Amino acid sequence: MEAPGRGDTVRHLPPFGEGVTAPEASGMHVFLCAGKASITINLGQEQGQELARRLAVAADVVLEALGPAPTPVK
């Protein structure tokens, strides 16, 4: 999952080209994420939920890495 404003941790991992520190220039990020697109959606809002549904219907693959919802404390 990519945090808004920071991105995935792998964006900040070396190797970088000489004198290059831009997150998108991480060699590891380029290797692992080639051909992928990223988007941030606020699933806490109805508009975000609807966008996620529309994107999922049109997608070949949907990966979710949020994990199970926490168990409510009784």
Predicted model as a PDB file, atoms N, CA, C, CB and O in Angstrom, pLDDT in the B-factor column:
MODEL        1                                                                  
ATOM      1  N   MET A   1       0.848  -1.159   0.000  1.00 60.00           N  
ATOM      2  CA  MET A   1       0.000   0.000   0.000  1.00 60.00           C  
ATOM      3  C   MET A   1       0.904   1.235   0.000  1.00 60.00           C  
ATOM      4  CB  MET A   1      -0.970  -0.009   1.221  1.00 60.00           C  
ATOM      5  O   MET A   1       1.911   1.282   0.706  1.00 60.00           O  
ATOM      6  N   GLU A   2       0.534   2.214  -0.788  1.00 68.00           N  
ATOM      7  CA  GLU A   2       1.323   3.433  -0.868  1.00 68.00           C  
ATOM      8  C   GLU A   2       0.679   4.536  -0.049  1.00 68.00           C  
ATOM      9  CB  GLU A   2       1.485   3.875  -2.321  1.00 68.00           C  
ATOM     10  O   GLU A   2      -0.496   4.855  -0.228  1.00 68.00           O  
ATOM     11  N   ALA A   3       1.450   5.107   0.841  1.00 70.00           N  
ATOM     12  CA  ALA A   3       0.955   6.198   1.681  1.00 70.00           C  
ATOM     13  C   ALA A   3       0.868   7.483   0.867  1.00 70.00           C  
ATOM     14  CB  ALA A   3       1.868   6.399   2.913  1.00 70.00           C  
ATOM     15  O   ALA A   3       1.822   7.830   0.170  1.00 70.00           O  
ATOM     16  N   PRO A   4      -0.250   8.195   0.938  1.00 73.00           N  
ATOM     17  CA  PRO A   4      -0.357   9.467   0.215  1.00 73.00           C  
ATOM     18  C   PRO A   4       0.775  10.423   0.591  1.00 73.00           C  
ATOM     19  CB  PRO A   4      -1.712  10.127   0.500  1.00 73.00           C  
ATOM     20  O   PRO A   4       1.087  10.600   1.768  1.00 73.00           O  
ATOM     21  N   GLY A   5       1.379  11.029  -0.416  1.00 74.00           N  
ATOM     22  CA  GLY A   5       2.449  11.986  -0.194  1.00 74.00           C  
ATOM     23  C   GLY A   5       3.822  11.388  -0.010  1.00 74.00           C  
ATOM     24  O   GLY A   5       4.819  12.104  -0.108  1.00 74.00           O  
ATOM     25  N   ARG A   6       3.907  10.097   0.254  1.00 74.00           N  
ATOM     26  CA  ARG A   6       5.210   9.448   0.446  1.00 74.00           C  
ATOM     27  C   ARG A   6       5.414   8.303  -0.534  1.00 74.00           C  
ATOM     28  CB  ARG A   6       5.341   8.931   1.879  1.00 74.00           C  
ATOM     29  O   ARG A   6       6.513   8.119  -1.058  1.00 74.00           O  
ATOM     30  N   GLY A   7       4.381   7.547  -0.781  1.00 75.00           N  
ATOM     31  CA  GLY A   7       4.528   6.397  -1.666  1.00 75.00           C  
ATOM     32  C   GLY A   7       5.013   5.175  -0.919  1.00 75.00           C  
ATOM     33  O   GLY A   7       5.233   5.220   0.291  1.00 75.00           O  
ATOM     34  N   ASP A   8       5.176   4.103  -1.633  1.00 77.00           N  
ATOM     35  CA  ASP A   8       5.642   2.849  -1.067  1.00 77.00           C  
ATOM     36  C   ASP A   8       7.100   2.966  -0.633  1.00 77.00           C  
ATOM     37  CB  ASP A   8       5.475   1.712  -2.078  1.00 77.00           C  
ATOM     38  O   ASP A   8       7.874   3.705  -1.242  1.00 77.00           O  
ATOM     39  N   THR A   9       7.472   2.245   0.407  1.00 80.00           N  
ATOM     40  CA  THR A   9       8.841   2.271   0.924  1.00 80.00           C  
ATOM     41  C   THR A   9       9.855   1.917  -0.150  1.00 80.00           C  
ATOM     42  CB  THR A   9       8.980   1.316   2.095  1.00 80.00           C  
ATOM     43  O   THR A   9      10.954   2.472  -0.164  1.00 80.00           O  
ATOM     44  N   VAL A  10       9.508   1.002  -1.053  1.00 81.00           N  
ATOM     45  CA  VAL A  10      10.456   0.561  -2.075  1.00 81.00           C  
ATOM     46  C   VAL A  10      10.863   1.715  -2.994  1.00 81.00           C  
ATOM     47  CB  VAL A  10       9.850  -0.579  -2.901  1.00 81.00           C  
ATOM     48  O   VAL A  10      11.925   1.652  -3.614  1.00 81.00           O  
ATOM     49  N   ARG A  11      10.054   2.754  -3.096  1.00 80.00           N  
ATOM     50  CA  ARG A  11      10.419   3.916  -3.919  1.00 80.00           C  
ATOM     51  C   ARG A  11      11.676   4.609  -3.390  1.00 80.00           C  
ATOM     52  CB  ARG A  11       9.255   4.918  -3.968  1.00 80.00           C  
ATOM     53  O   ARG A  11      12.361   5.311  -4.135  1.00 80.00           O  
ATOM     54  N   HIS A  12      11.975   4.414  -2.119  1.00 80.00           N  
ATOM     55  CA  HIS A  12      13.083   5.118  -1.478  1.00 80.00           C  
ATOM     56  C   HIS A  12      14.301   4.225  -1.252  1.00 80.00           C  
ATOM     57  CB  HIS A  12      12.627   5.690  -0.160  1.00 80.00           C  
ATOM     58  O   HIS A  12      15.259   4.643  -0.602  1.00 80.00           O  
ATOM     59  N   LEU A  13      14.276   3.005  -1.779  1.00 82.00           N  
ATOM     60  CA  LEU A  13      15.389   2.076  -1.595  1.00 82.00           C  
ATOM     61  C   LEU A  13      16.390   2.195  -2.741  1.00 82.00           C  
ATOM     62  CB  LEU A  13      14.872   0.635  -1.491  1.00 82.00           C  
ATOM     63  O   LEU A  13      15.995   2.373  -3.893  1.00 82.00           O  
ATOM     64  N   PRO A  14      17.681   2.097  -2.434  1.00 81.00           N  
ATOM     65  CA  PRO A  14      18.687   2.101  -3.491  1.00 81.00           C  
ATOM     66  C   PRO A  14      18.598   0.813  -4.305  1.00 81.00           C  
ATOM     67  CB  PRO A  14      20.102   2.267  -2.897  1.00 81.00           C  
ATOM     68  O   PRO A  14      17.951  -0.130  -3.849  1.00 81.00           O  
ATOM     69  N   PRO A  15      19.182   0.727  -5.426  1.00 84.00           N  
ATOM     70  CA  PRO A  15      20.185   1.663  -5.941  1.00 84.00           C  
ATOM     71  C   PRO A  15      19.549   2.838  -6.676  1.00 84.00           C  
ATOM     72  CB  PRO A  15      21.146   0.938  -6.871  1.00 84.00           C  
ATOM     73  O   PRO A  15      18.483   2.713  -7.278  1.00 84.00           O  
ATOM     74  N   PHE A  16      20.227   3.981  -6.614  1.00 81.00           N  
ATOM     75  CA  PHE A  16      19.877   5.159  -7.375  1.00 81.00           C  
ATOM     76  C   PHE A  16      21.012   5.422  -8.355  1.00 81.00           C  
ATOM     77  CB  PHE A  16      19.620   6.388  -6.445  1.00 81.00           C  
ATOM     78  O   PHE A  16      22.156   5.035  -8.117  1.00 81.00           O  
ATOM     79  N   GLY A  17      20.684   6.081  -9.453  1.00 79.00           N  
ATOM     80  CA  GLY A  17      21.739   6.507 -10.356  1.00 79.00           C  
ATOM     81  C   GLY A  17      22.607   7.538  -9.646  1.00 79.00           C  
ATOM     82  O   GLY A  17      22.167   8.163  -8.681  1.00 79.00           O  
ATOM     83  N   GLU A  18      23.819   7.715 -10.111  1.00 80.00           N  
ATOM     84  CA  GLU A  18      24.738   8.655  -9.467  1.00 80.00           C  
ATOM     85  C   GLU A  18      24.134  10.056  -9.416  1.00 80.00           C  
ATOM     86  CB  GLU A  18      26.085   8.685 -10.211  1.00 80.00           C  
ATOM     87  O   GLU A  18      23.766  10.612 -10.450  1.00 80.00           O  
ATOM     88  N   GLY A  19      24.029  10.626  -8.216  1.00 79.00           N  
ATOM     89  CA  GLY A  19      23.499  11.962  -8.026  1.00 79.00           C  
ATOM     90  C   GLY A  19      21.983  12.057  -8.130  1.00 79.00           C  
ATOM     91  O   GLY A  19      21.437  13.160  -8.138  1.00 79.00           O  
ATOM     92  N   VAL A  20      21.292  10.920  -8.211  1.00 74.00           N  
ATOM     93  CA  VAL A  20      19.834  10.923  -8.364  1.00 74.00           C  
ATOM     94  C   VAL A  20      19.195  10.411  -7.080  1.00 74.00           C  
ATOM     95  CB  VAL A  20      19.394  10.053  -9.582  1.00 74.00           C  
ATOM     96  O   VAL A  20      19.542   9.327  -6.613  1.00 74.00           O  
ATOM     97  N   THR A  21      18.270  11.170  -6.502  1.00 67.00           N  
ATOM     98  CA  THR A  21      17.589  10.724  -5.281  1.00 67.00           C  
ATOM     99  C   THR A  21      16.073  10.788  -5.408  1.00 67.00           C  
ATOM    100  CB  THR A  21      18.035  11.565  -4.100  1.00 67.00           C  
ATOM    101  O   THR A  21      15.364  10.563  -4.427  1.00 67.00           O  
ATOM    102  N   ALA A  22      15.562  11.093  -6.609  1.00 72.00           N  
ATOM    103  CA  ALA A  22      14.113  11.154  -6.797  1.00 72.00           C  
ATOM    104  C   ALA A  22      13.514   9.779  -6.539  1.00 72.00           C  
ATOM    105  CB  ALA A  22      13.755  11.649  -8.225  1.00 72.00           C  
ATOM    106  O   ALA A  22      14.050   8.782  -7.022  1.00 72.00           O  
ATOM    107  N   PRO A  23      12.400   9.696  -5.779  1.00 61.00           N  
ATOM    108  CA  PRO A  23      11.808   8.391  -5.464  1.00 61.00           C  
ATOM    109  C   PRO A  23      11.543   7.518  -6.691  1.00 61.00           C  
ATOM    110  CB  PRO A  23      10.522   8.593  -4.721  1.00 61.00           C  
ATOM    111  O   PRO A  23      11.771   6.309  -6.648  1.00 61.00           O  
ATOM    112  N   GLU A  24      11.068   8.114  -7.774  1.00 68.00           N  
ATOM    113  CA  GLU A  24      10.754   7.321  -8.955  1.00 68.00           C  
ATOM    114  C   GLU A  24      12.010   6.814  -9.663  1.00 68.00           C  
ATOM    115  CB  GLU A  24       9.918   8.139  -9.915  1.00 68.00           C  
ATOM    116  O   GLU A  24      11.919   5.990 -10.573  1.00 68.00           O  
ATOM    117  N   ALA A  25      13.183   7.305  -9.249  1.00 73.00           N  
ATOM    118  CA  ALA A  25      14.430   6.892  -9.879  1.00 73.00           C  
ATOM    119  C   ALA A  25      15.079   5.703  -9.165  1.00 73.00           C  
ATOM    120  CB  ALA A  25      15.396   8.057  -9.915  1.00 73.00           C  
ATOM    121  O   ALA A  25      16.154   5.262  -9.574  1.00 73.00           O  
ATOM    122  N   SER A  26      14.459   5.182  -8.122  1.00 84.00           N  
ATOM    123  CA  SER A  26      15.001   4.020  -7.427  1.00 84.00           C  
ATOM    124  C   SER A  26      15.034   2.837  -8.384  1.00 84.00           C  
ATOM    125  CB  SER A  26      14.164   3.684  -6.163  1.00 84.00           C  
ATOM    126  O   SER A  26      14.015   2.473  -8.971  1.00 84.00           O  
ATOM    127  N   GLY A  27      16.201   2.245  -8.535  1.00 85.00           N  
ATOM    128  CA  GLY A  27      16.332   1.072  -9.400  1.00 85.00           C  
ATOM    129  C   GLY A  27      15.435  -0.066  -8.951  1.00 85.00           C  
ATOM    130  O   GLY A  27      14.863  -0.773  -9.780  1.00 85.00           O  
ATOM    131  N   MET A  28      15.308  -0.247  -7.647  1.00 85.00           N  
ATOM    132  CA  MET A  28      14.442  -1.300  -7.109  1.00 85.00           C  
ATOM    133  C   MET A  28      12.986  -1.037  -7.481  1.00 85.00           C  
ATOM    134  CB  MET A  28      14.592  -1.396  -5.577  1.00 85.00           C  
ATOM    135  O   MET A  28      12.272  -1.956  -7.883  1.00 85.00           O  
ATOM    136  N   HIS A  29      12.542   0.217  -7.348  1.00 83.00           N  
ATOM    137  CA  HIS A  29      11.165   0.557  -7.693  1.00 83.00           C  
ATOM    138  C   HIS A  29      10.911   0.339  -9.183  1.00 83.00           C  
ATOM    139  CB  HIS A  29      10.861   2.012  -7.308  1.00 83.00           C  
ATOM    140  O   HIS A  29       9.883  -0.227  -9.556  1.00 83.00           O  
ATOM    141  N   VAL A  30      11.822   0.777 -10.028  1.00 83.00           N  
ATOM    142  CA  VAL A  30      11.664   0.604 -11.468  1.00 83.00           C  
ATOM    143  C   VAL A  30      11.560  -0.883 -11.807  1.00 83.00           C  
ATOM    144  CB  VAL A  30      12.845   1.252 -12.228  1.00 83.00           C  
ATOM    145  O   VAL A  30      10.725  -1.273 -12.623  1.00 83.00           O  
ATOM    146  N   PHE A  31      12.396  -1.714 -11.189  1.00 86.00           N  
ATOM    147  CA  PHE A  31      12.393  -3.150 -11.457  1.00 86.00           C  
ATOM    148  C   PHE A  31      11.087  -3.812 -11.005  1.00 86.00           C  
ATOM    149  CB  PHE A  31      13.579  -3.813 -10.762  1.00 86.00           C  
ATOM    150  O   PHE A  31      10.479  -4.569 -11.762  1.00 86.00           O  
ATOM    151  N   LEU A  32      10.658  -3.526  -9.773  1.00 85.00           N  
ATOM    152  CA  LEU A  32       9.481  -4.197  -9.217  1.00 85.00           C  
ATOM    153  C   LEU A  32       8.151  -3.670  -9.757  1.00 85.00           C  
ATOM    154  CB  LEU A  32       9.491  -4.062  -7.729  1.00 85.00           C  
ATOM    155  O   LEU A  32       7.152  -4.391  -9.757  1.00 85.00           O  
ATOM    156  N   CYS A  33       8.134  -2.428 -10.211  1.00 82.00           N  
ATOM    157  CA  CYS A  33       6.860  -1.802 -10.573  1.00 82.00           C  
ATOM    158  C   CYS A  33       6.741  -1.474 -12.058  1.00 82.00           C  
ATOM    159  CB  CYS A  33       6.674  -0.546  -9.775  1.00 82.00           C  
ATOM    160  O   CYS A  33       5.870  -0.698 -12.450  1.00 82.00           O  
ATOM    161  N   ALA A  34       7.593  -2.046 -12.874  1.00 84.00           N  
ATOM    162  CA  ALA A  34       7.538  -1.776 -14.312  1.00 84.00           C  
ATOM    163  C   ALA A  34       6.166  -2.147 -14.871  1.00 84.00           C  
ATOM    164  CB  ALA A  34       8.647  -2.554 -15.053  1.00 84.00           C  
ATOM    165  O   ALA A  34       5.663  -3.243 -14.624  1.00 84.00           O  
ATOM    166  N   GLY A  35       5.575  -1.245 -15.613  1.00 84.00           N  
ATOM    167  CA  GLY A  35       4.289  -1.506 -16.244  1.00 84.00           C  
ATOM    168  C   GLY A  35       3.082  -1.379 -15.329  1.00 84.00           C  
ATOM    169  O   GLY A  35       1.961  -1.659 -15.751  1.00 84.00           O  
ATOM    170  N   LYS A  36       3.287  -0.963 -14.085  1.00 80.00           N  
ATOM    171  CA  LYS A  36       2.178  -0.831 -13.137  1.00 80.00           C  
ATOM    172  C   LYS A  36       1.790   0.633 -12.995  1.00 80.00           C  
ATOM    173  CB  LYS A  36       2.556  -1.425 -11.760  1.00 80.00           C  
ATOM    174  O   LYS A  36       2.602   1.526 -13.236  1.00 80.00           O  
ATOM    175  N   ALA A  37       0.563   0.870 -12.606  1.00 77.00           N  
ATOM    176  CA  ALA A  37       0.083   2.226 -12.328  1.00 77.00           C  
ATOM    177  C   ALA A  37      -0.367   2.283 -10.877  1.00 77.00           C  
ATOM    178  CB  ALA A  37      -1.084   2.633 -13.295  1.00 77.00           C  
ATOM    179  O   ALA A  37      -0.835   1.284 -10.330  1.00 77.00           O  
ATOM    180  N   SER A  38      -0.227   3.444 -10.254  1.00 75.00           N  
ATOM    181  CA  SER A  38      -0.623   3.615  -8.859  1.00 75.00           C  
ATOM    182  C   SER A  38      -1.651   4.729  -8.746  1.00 75.00           C  
ATOM    183  CB  SER A  38       0.601   3.919  -7.974  1.00 75.00           C  
ATOM    184  O   SER A  38      -1.652   5.679  -9.530  1.00 75.00           O  
ATOM    185  N   ILE A  39      -2.521   4.595  -7.757  1.00 80.00           N  
ATOM    186  CA  ILE A  39      -3.541   5.602  -7.483  1.00 80.00           C  
ATOM    187  C   ILE A  39      -3.839   5.559  -5.990  1.00 80.00           C  
ATOM    188  CB  ILE A  39      -4.842   5.359  -8.334  1.00 80.00           C  
ATOM    189  O   ILE A  39      -3.749   4.501  -5.367  1.00 80.00           O  
ATOM    190  N   THR A  40      -4.189   6.692  -5.423  1.00 80.00           N  
ATOM    191  CA  THR A  40      -4.613   6.748  -4.025  1.00 80.00           C  
ATOM    192  C   THR A  40      -6.114   7.000  -4.003  1.00 80.00           C  
ATOM    193  CB  THR A  40      -3.838   7.861  -3.229  1.00 80.00           C  
ATOM    194  O   THR A  40      -6.601   7.942  -4.629  1.00 80.00           O  
ATOM    195  N   ILE A  41      -6.843   6.159  -3.283  1.00 85.00           N  
ATOM    196  CA  ILE A  41      -8.294   6.280  -3.183  1.00 85.00           C  
ATOM    197  C   ILE A  41      -8.669   6.274  -1.708  1.00 85.00           C  
ATOM    198  CB  ILE A  41      -9.020   5.126  -3.956  1.00 85.00           C  
ATOM    199  O   ILE A  41      -8.208   5.422  -0.948  1.00 85.00           O  
ATOM    200  N   ASN A  42      -9.499   7.218  -1.307  1.00 85.00           N  
ATOM    201  CA  ASN A  42      -9.988   7.265   0.073  1.00 85.00           C  
ATOM    202  C   ASN A  42     -11.232   6.380   0.164  1.00 85.00           C  
ATOM    203  CB  ASN A  42     -10.307   8.744   0.520  1.00 85.00           C  
ATOM    204  O   ASN A  42     -12.325   6.791  -0.225  1.00 85.00           O  
ATOM    205  N   LEU A  43     -11.057   5.168   0.681  1.00 85.00           N  
ATOM    206  CA  LEU A  43     -12.169   4.225   0.789  1.00 85.00           C  
ATOM    207  C   LEU A  43     -13.125   4.583   1.917  1.00 85.00           C  
ATOM    208  CB  LEU A  43     -11.642   2.825   0.997  1.00 85.00           C  
ATOM    209  O   LEU A  43     -14.166   3.944   2.068  1.00 85.00           O  
ATOM    210  N   GLY A  44     -12.791   5.585   2.705  1.00 88.00           N  
ATOM    211  CA  GLY A  44     -13.682   6.052   3.757  1.00 88.00           C  
ATOM    212  C   GLY A  44     -14.780   6.967   3.238  1.00 88.00           C  
ATOM    213  O   GLY A  44     -15.696   7.326   3.977  1.00 88.00           O  
ATOM    214  N   GLN A  45     -14.688   7.345   1.966  1.00 93.00           N  
ATOM    215  CA  GLN A  45     -15.708   8.198   1.363  1.00 93.00           C  
ATOM    216  C   GLN A  45     -16.461   7.417   0.290  1.00 93.00           C  
ATOM    217  CB  GLN A  45     -15.073   9.478   0.763  1.00 93.00           C  
ATOM    218  O   GLN A  45     -15.877   6.576  -0.394  1.00 93.00           O  
ATOM    219  N   GLU A  46     -17.742   7.690   0.143  1.00 96.00           N  
ATOM    220  CA  GLU A  46     -18.568   6.990  -0.854  1.00 96.00           C  
ATOM    221  C   GLU A  46     -17.996   7.151  -2.260  1.00 96.00           C  
ATOM    222  CB  GLU A  46     -20.013   7.515  -0.816  1.00 96.00           C  
ATOM    223  O   GLU A  46     -17.994   6.201  -3.042  1.00 96.00           O  
ATOM    224  N   GLN A  47     -17.514   8.340  -2.580  1.00 96.00           N  
ATOM    225  CA  GLN A  47     -16.943   8.584  -3.909  1.00 96.00           C  
ATOM    226  C   GLN A  47     -15.730   7.675  -4.151  1.00 96.00           C  
ATOM    227  CB  GLN A  47     -16.537  10.073  -4.059  1.00 96.00           C  
ATOM    228  O   GLN A  47     -15.571   7.142  -5.249  1.00 96.00           O  
ATOM    229  N   GLY A  48     -14.888   7.496  -3.154  1.00 92.00           N  
ATOM    230  CA  GLY A  48     -13.734   6.616  -3.265  1.00 92.00           C  
ATOM    231  C   GLY A  48     -14.145   5.164  -3.419  1.00 92.00           C  
ATOM    232  O   GLY A  48     -13.532   4.425  -4.189  1.00 92.00           O  
ATOM    233  N   GLN A  49     -15.177   4.744  -2.693  1.00 93.00           N  
ATOM    234  CA  GLN A  49     -15.672   3.373  -2.791  1.00 93.00           C  
ATOM    235  C   GLN A  49     -16.211   3.100  -4.193  1.00 93.00           C  
ATOM    236  CB  GLN A  49     -16.766   3.115  -1.736  1.00 93.00           C  
ATOM    237  O   GLN A  49     -15.942   2.045  -4.768  1.00 93.00           O  
ATOM    238  N   GLU A  50     -16.967   4.042  -4.740  1.00 96.00           N  
ATOM    239  CA  GLU A  50     -17.524   3.875  -6.085  1.00 96.00           C  
ATOM    240  C   GLU A  50     -16.412   3.815  -7.126  1.00 96.00           C  
ATOM    241  CB  GLU A  50     -18.495   5.021  -6.414  1.00 96.00           C  
ATOM    242  O   GLU A  50     -16.477   3.007  -8.052  1.00 96.00           O  
ATOM    243  N   LEU A  51     -15.395   4.660  -6.986  1.00 94.00           N  
ATOM    244  CA  LEU A  51     -14.267   4.629  -7.921  1.00 94.00           C  
ATOM    245  C   LEU A  51     -13.551   3.283  -7.849  1.00 94.00           C  
ATOM    246  CB  LEU A  51     -13.279   5.777  -7.618  1.00 94.00           C  
ATOM    247  O   LEU A  51     -13.204   2.716  -8.884  1.00 94.00           O  
ATOM    248  N   ALA A  52     -13.328   2.769  -6.650  1.00 91.00           N  
ATOM    249  CA  ALA A  52     -12.673   1.468  -6.490  1.00 91.00           C  
ATOM    250  C   ALA A  52     -13.492   0.361  -7.155  1.00 91.00           C  
ATOM    251  CB  ALA A  52     -12.467   1.151  -4.995  1.00 91.00           C  
ATOM    252  O   ALA A  52     -12.924  -0.529  -7.790  1.00 91.00           O  
ATOM    253  N   ARG A  53     -14.812   0.407  -7.017  1.00 94.00           N  
ATOM    254  CA  ARG A  53     -15.670  -0.600  -7.661  1.00 94.00           C  
ATOM    255  C   ARG A  53     -15.547  -0.534  -9.182  1.00 94.00           C  
ATOM    256  CB  ARG A  53     -17.142  -0.402  -7.243  1.00 94.00           C  
ATOM    257  O   ARG A  53     -15.408  -1.564  -9.841  1.00 94.00           O  
ATOM    258  N   ARG A  54     -15.600   0.680  -9.737  1.00 95.00           N  
ATOM    259  CA  ARG A  54     -15.512   0.833 -11.197  1.00 95.00           C  
ATOM    260  C   ARG A  54     -14.156   0.373 -11.729  1.00 95.00           C  
ATOM    261  CB  ARG A  54     -15.756   2.294 -11.595  1.00 95.00           C  
ATOM    262  O   ARG A  54     -14.083  -0.260 -12.782  1.00 95.00           O  
ATOM    263  N   LEU A  55     -13.087   0.689 -11.004  1.00 92.00           N  
ATOM    264  CA  LEU A  55     -11.761   0.251 -11.436  1.00 92.00           C  
ATOM    265  C   LEU A  55     -11.628  -1.271 -11.356  1.00 92.00           C  
ATOM    266  CB  LEU A  55     -10.677   0.920 -10.584  1.00 92.00           C  
ATOM    267  O   LEU A  55     -11.039  -1.887 -12.244  1.00 92.00           O  
ATOM    268  N   ALA A  56     -12.170  -1.880 -10.301  1.00 92.00           N  
ATOM    269  CA  ALA A  56     -12.081  -3.333 -10.132  1.00 92.00           C  
ATOM    270  C   ALA A  56     -12.817  -4.072 -11.242  1.00 92.00           C  
ATOM    271  CB  ALA A  56     -12.645  -3.745  -8.773  1.00 92.00           C  
ATOM    272  O   ALA A  56     -12.340  -5.101 -11.721  1.00 92.00           O  
ATOM    273  N   VAL A  57     -13.962  -3.564 -11.653  1.00 95.00           N  
ATOM    274  CA  VAL A  57     -14.745  -4.212 -12.719  1.00 95.00           C  
ATOM    275  C   VAL A  57     -13.956  -4.229 -14.031  1.00 95.00           C  
ATOM    276  CB  VAL A  57     -16.102  -3.484 -12.921  1.00 95.00           C  
ATOM    277  O   VAL A  57     -14.034  -5.191 -14.795  1.00 95.00           O  
ATOM    278  N   ALA A  58     -13.199  -3.162 -14.286  1.00 92.00           N  
ATOM    279  CA  ALA A  58     -12.473  -3.047 -15.547  1.00 92.00           C  
ATOM    280  C   ALA A  58     -11.074  -3.664 -15.495  1.00 92.00           C  
ATOM    281  CB  ALA A  58     -12.368  -1.598 -15.936  1.00 92.00           C  
ATOM    282  O   ALA A  58     -10.403  -3.733 -16.526  1.00 92.00           O  
ATOM    283  N   ALA A  59     -10.621  -4.109 -14.336  1.00 89.00           N  
ATOM    284  CA  ALA A  59      -9.250  -4.593 -14.172  1.00 89.00           C  
ATOM    285  C   ALA A  59      -9.103  -6.067 -14.511  1.00 89.00           C  
ATOM    286  CB  ALA A  59      -8.788  -4.357 -12.759  1.00 89.00           C  
ATOM    287  O   ALA A  59     -10.047  -6.846 -14.378  1.00 89.00           O  
ATOM    288  N   ASP A  60      -7.904  -6.439 -14.954  1.00 88.00           N  
ATOM    289  CA  ASP A  60      -7.574  -7.851 -15.156  1.00 88.00           C  
ATOM    290  C   ASP A  60      -7.268  -8.513 -13.820  1.00 88.00           C  
ATOM    291  CB  ASP A  60      -6.374  -8.001 -16.118  1.00 88.00           C  
ATOM    292  O   ASP A  60      -7.616  -9.674 -13.603  1.00 88.00           O  
ATOM    293  N   VAL A  61      -6.613  -7.773 -12.921  1.00 85.00           N  
ATOM    294  CA  VAL A  61      -6.214  -8.295 -11.622  1.00 85.00           C  
ATOM    295  C   VAL A  61      -6.404  -7.188 -10.580  1.00 85.00           C  
ATOM    296  CB  VAL A  61      -4.730  -8.806 -11.647  1.00 85.00           C  
ATOM    297  O   VAL A  61      -6.107  -6.023 -10.848  1.00 85.00           O  
ATOM    298  N   VAL A  62      -6.894  -7.552  -9.400  1.00 83.00           N  
ATOM    299  CA  VAL A  62      -7.003  -6.620  -8.282  1.00 83.00           C  
ATOM    300  C   VAL A  62      -6.272  -7.248  -7.104  1.00 83.00           C  
ATOM    301  CB  VAL A  62      -8.509  -6.302  -7.926  1.00 83.00           C  
ATOM    302  O   VAL A  62      -6.590  -8.365  -6.697  1.00 83.00           O  
ATOM    303  N   LEU A  63      -5.291  -6.531  -6.553  1.00 77.00           N  
ATOM    304  CA  LEU A  63      -4.563  -6.983  -5.371  1.00 77.00           C  
ATOM    305  C   LEU A  63      -4.929  -6.078  -4.214  1.00 77.00           C  
ATOM    306  CB  LEU A  63      -3.024  -6.988  -5.612  1.00 77.00           C  
ATOM    307  O   LEU A  63      -4.989  -4.858  -4.364  1.00 77.00           O  
ATOM    308  N   GLU A  64      -5.172  -6.672  -3.071  1.00 74.00           N  
ATOM    309  CA  GLU A  64      -5.547  -5.925  -1.872  1.00 74.00           C  
ATOM    310  C   GLU A  64      -4.582  -6.317  -0.769  1.00 74.00           C  
ATOM    311  CB  GLU A  64      -7.036  -6.204  -1.453  1.00 74.00           C  
ATOM    312  O   GLU A  64      -4.373  -7.502  -0.510  1.00 74.00           O  
ATOM    313  N   ALA A  65      -3.995  -5.321  -0.120  1.00 70.00           N  
ATOM    314  CA  ALA A  65      -3.007  -5.605   0.914  1.00 70.00           C  
ATOM    315  C   ALA A  65      -3.365  -4.948   2.243  1.00 70.00           C  
ATOM    316  CB  ALA A  65      -1.636  -5.142   0.465  1.00 70.00           C  
ATOM    317  O   ALA A  65      -2.481  -4.652   3.047  1.00 70.00           O  
ATOM    318  N   LEU A  66      -4.648  -4.721   2.475  1.00 67.00           N  
ATOM    319  CA  LEU A  66      -5.057  -4.043   3.708  1.00 67.00           C  
ATOM    320  C   LEU A  66      -5.145  -4.979   4.897  1.00 67.00           C  
ATOM    321  CB  LEU A  66      -6.385  -3.372   3.508  1.00 67.00           C  
ATOM    322  O   LEU A  66      -5.066  -4.524   6.038  1.00 67.00           O  
ATOM    323  N   GLY A  67      -5.303  -6.263   4.667  1.00 70.00           N  
ATOM    324  CA  GLY A  67      -5.425  -7.213   5.761  1.00 70.00           C  
ATOM    325  C   GLY A  67      -6.828  -7.219   6.318  1.00 70.00           C  
ATOM    326  O   GLY A  67      -7.660  -6.410   5.908  1.00 70.00           O  
ATOM    327  N   PRO A  68      -7.111  -8.132   7.259  1.00 75.00           N  
ATOM    328  CA  PRO A  68      -8.453  -8.218   7.825  1.00 75.00           C  
ATOM    329  C   PRO A  68      -8.757  -7.019   8.720  1.00 75.00           C  
ATOM    330  CB  PRO A  68      -8.610  -9.515   8.616  1.00 75.00           C  
ATOM    331  O   PRO A  68      -7.854  -6.382   9.263  1.00 75.00           O  
ATOM    332  N   ALA A  69     -10.031  -6.733   8.856  1.00 74.00           N  
ATOM    333  CA  ALA A  69     -10.456  -5.657   9.741  1.00 74.00           C  
ATOM    334  C   ALA A  69     -10.131  -6.066  11.182  1.00 74.00           C  
ATOM    335  CB  ALA A  69     -11.989  -5.350   9.567  1.00 74.00           C  
ATOM    336  O   ALA A  69     -10.196  -7.248  11.522  1.00 74.00           O  
ATOM    337  N   PRO A  70      -9.785  -5.101  12.018  1.00 74.00           N  
ATOM    338  CA  PRO A  70      -9.502  -5.438  13.414  1.00 74.00           C  
ATOM    339  C   PRO A  70     -10.727  -5.982  14.121  1.00 74.00           C  
ATOM    340  CB  PRO A  70      -8.982  -4.223  14.154  1.00 74.00           C  
ATOM    341  O   PRO A  70     -11.852  -5.586  13.818  1.00 74.00           O  
ATOM    342  N   THR A  71     -10.515  -6.882  15.057  1.00 75.00           N  
ATOM    343  CA  THR A  71     -11.611  -7.449  15.853  1.00 75.00           C  
ATOM    344  C   THR A  71     -12.065  -6.411  16.862  1.00 75.00           C  
ATOM    345  CB  THR A  71     -11.173  -8.766  16.572  1.00 75.00           C  
ATOM    346  O   THR A  71     -11.245  -5.865  17.600  1.00 75.00           O  
ATOM    347  N   PRO A  72     -13.379  -6.127  16.904  1.00 73.00           N  
ATOM    348  CA  PRO A  72     -13.871  -5.128  17.878  1.00 73.00           C  
ATOM    349  C   PRO A  72     -13.613  -5.580  19.302  1.00 73.00           C  
ATOM    350  CB  PRO A  72     -15.374  -4.872  17.682  1.00 73.00           C  
ATOM    351  O   PRO A  72     -13.713  -6.769  19.605  1.00 73.00           O  
ATOM    352  N   VAL A  73     -13.286  -4.657  20.165  1.00 77.00           N  
ATOM    353  CA  VAL A  73     -13.074  -4.938  21.584  1.00 77.00           C  
ATOM    354  C   VAL A  73     -14.437  -4.959  22.245  1.00 77.00           C  
ATOM    355  CB  VAL A  73     -12.125  -3.877  22.258  1.00 77.00           C  
ATOM    356  O   VAL A  73     -15.253  -4.063  22.028  1.00 77.00           O  
ATOM    357  N   LYS A  74     -14.690  -5.994  23.062  1.00 73.00           N  
ATOM    358  CA  LYS A  74     -15.985  -6.137  23.732  1.00 73.00           C  
ATOM    359  C   LYS A  74     -15.898  -5.719  25.165  1.00 73.00           C  
ATOM    360  CB  LYS A  74     -16.486  -7.559  23.646  1.00 73.00           C  
ATOM    361  O   LYS A  74     -16.895  -5.772  25.886  1.00 73.00           O  
TER     362      LYS A  74                                                      
ENDMDL                                                                          
END                                                                             
